[in-house]
Amino acid sequence: MGISIIPVEKLLLAYRTGIFPMSNSRYDSSVKWYKPLRRGIIPIENFKISKNVLKWIRNKPHRCTIDTAFREVVLACADRESTWISDMIIESYCNLFKHGYAHSVEIWVEDNLVGGLYGVHYQSAFFGETMFKRKPEMDKVALYYCWLILRNNGFMLWDAQFWTAHLAQFGCIEIPIDQYLNILNQAMQHFSDFHWVNP
């Protein structure tokens, strides 16, 4: 039997109402649905990145691509000792990607995938799921390029799900669910494309 997946329509309904799914482990065949009372977001206008990462971006040969290795990015994000990304989550989001509602940002050095992230795109909101690195700081490099895409395409919401001390260094803040839903509802009234736009 194949792996069951969460239907596209069910996922989109969840995201546009402030809900997202997670599993307990890689081989968990079920999902739990979350709607935290306090939500982590990264205000796009207040994104922060360290000078060291910017220096690396300016000086080191690398490539950034979008949507060229979505499954590989998701699998890399799931490849850790403890993960909420189950096989059901992997297949559900790969299916969401096929329908144009999920995207990946990939960082390459010498044709090796060294970092990346993926998330859900609906209207003018981007719901960041998670990121990975195979070399130091490459997850931060992917985050920087994701920010450029969101900023240059006029996105209104960058959802980080939960506030963490790690995300705080990029400008992540925590807001009450009512405030979050107001921002989300505004983002649902507009559409922004997820593609590369030169600054």
N, C-alpha and C positions, 0 to 999 in steps of 0.2 A: 504494500500500500504506500502511496505517496504521502508526503508531509502535507497536512492541512494548513491552509493559509487564512489570514484575516482578510475578508473581502475589502476591495478598494473603497467602496461606499461607506463601510463601517469605520474604516480608519479615518477617512476624511471627515465624517460626521463627528468623530471623537476629537480630532484636532481643532475643528472650528468651534467646538464648545469647551475647549480647555482641558481635554482629557487625552492621555497617552498610555500605551501599553508597555509592560515589561514582563519578562519571564524571570524565573528564579535561577536558572542555570542553562547551560548550552543545550541540554537534552530534555528540558522541561517541555511537556506537550501542551501546556496551558499558558495563559497570560493573565496578568492582573492589570486592572485599569486604574489609573491614578489621576486625581485632580487635587493637587496640593493646595492647602489654604494660603500658603505663601509661595510665590513663584519667582524663579530666577530669570532675569532677562538681561541682555547686553544692549543698552541704549546705543544705537548705531553711531550717533553723533559724539558719543563719549568713549568710543573704543580706544583701548590702550595697548601698546606693544613695546617691548623693551628695545633700547638702542642697539643691543647686541644682535637681536633678531633682525632689525632693520639693516644693520651693517652686513649681516650675512646675506640677506636678500639682494642688497646692492652689489655685493662683491663676489659672490660664489655662483659658478655656472649651475643652473638648474632650470627645470621647466615646470610650469603649473598648467594642468589640464582640468577640464570639467567633463564629467560624465563619460570618461573613456574606460574606466575600470571600476564601475560601481560595485559589482559583486566582490571583487578582490579587496576593495576598501572595507566593505562590511565584514568580510571574513577576517581581515586583519584586525578590525576593531573587536571582533568576538574572540580572537586568539589570545586569551589571557587566563590566568588561573581562576579568577572569579568573574563571571559575566552574566548580564541579564539578557544577552542576545542569544536566544535559542534558535534552533533550526527553523522553527515556525516563524520567528521574527525575521530571520534572514530571508526566507522565501517570500514572506509577506511584503517586505520592503523592496526586494528585487522586482516583485510584481508591481508595486507602486511606482517604481522607477520606469518600468516598461510603459506605464500609463502617463508618464510625464510629471508625476507629483513628488518625486524624490530625486535628489541630486548628490553627486560626490565631487569633492575637490581633491585633486591628486598632486603630489609633489614628487618630481623625478630628479634623480642625480645619476648621470651616466646610464640612463635607461633603466635604472632600478627605482621601484616605488618605495620611497623612504618615509612618507607620511601622507596623511589625508584625513578627511572627515566626510560625514554624510548627514543628510537631514531631509525633512519634508518641506515642500514648497506648496503653499496654498494661498491664492490671491496675492496679498502683499505682505505675507508673513513667511518667515523661514524658521522652522522648528529644528534646531540643532540636536542631533541625537548623540553622537560621540565622535571621538577622533583617535588616531593612533600615530605612533612614531616608530621607525626602525633605526633612526639615528637621532641623537640629541637635538631637541628644539624643532624637529620637523613638523610636529603637530601644531606648534605655534605659527610656523610659516604657512601651513594650510589655513589656519584661522585668519591670518592676515589677508590672504587672497580672498577668502570667503567674505570678509568685511568689505573689501574693495568692490566685490560683485554686488553685495547688498546696498552699499552706499551709492554706487554709480547707477543702480537701477531703481533707486527710490523706494526701497523696502521700508515698511513702517514698523515692523516688529521682528526682533531677533530673539527667539525664545531659547533659553538655556535649561528649562525645566526646573532644576534645583540650583540654588546658590551654593557655591563651595569656595573655600579659600583659594583654591587653584584658579577658578574662573574669575575671582575678584580682581586678580592682577590684570585682566583684560577689560575691566570696567563693569563686570557683572554686578547687578544689584538685586535685592530681594524686595518684592512688592506684594501687598495683599491681593487676594484672589479677585476681589471686586475691581480694583484698579487694573489688574491684568486683563480681566474680561472686557473692560472698556476699551483698552488698547487693541485687544484682539478683534473686537467687533468693528472698530474703525478700520483695521487692516483688511477685514473681510469685505469692505465696501470698495476696495481698489484692487488693481492687478499690477504686479511688477514681474517682469520677465527675469529668469535666472540665466544670464549669459554674460560673457565678458564684454565690458565696455571700457575703452581706454579712458583714463582720468582726464 
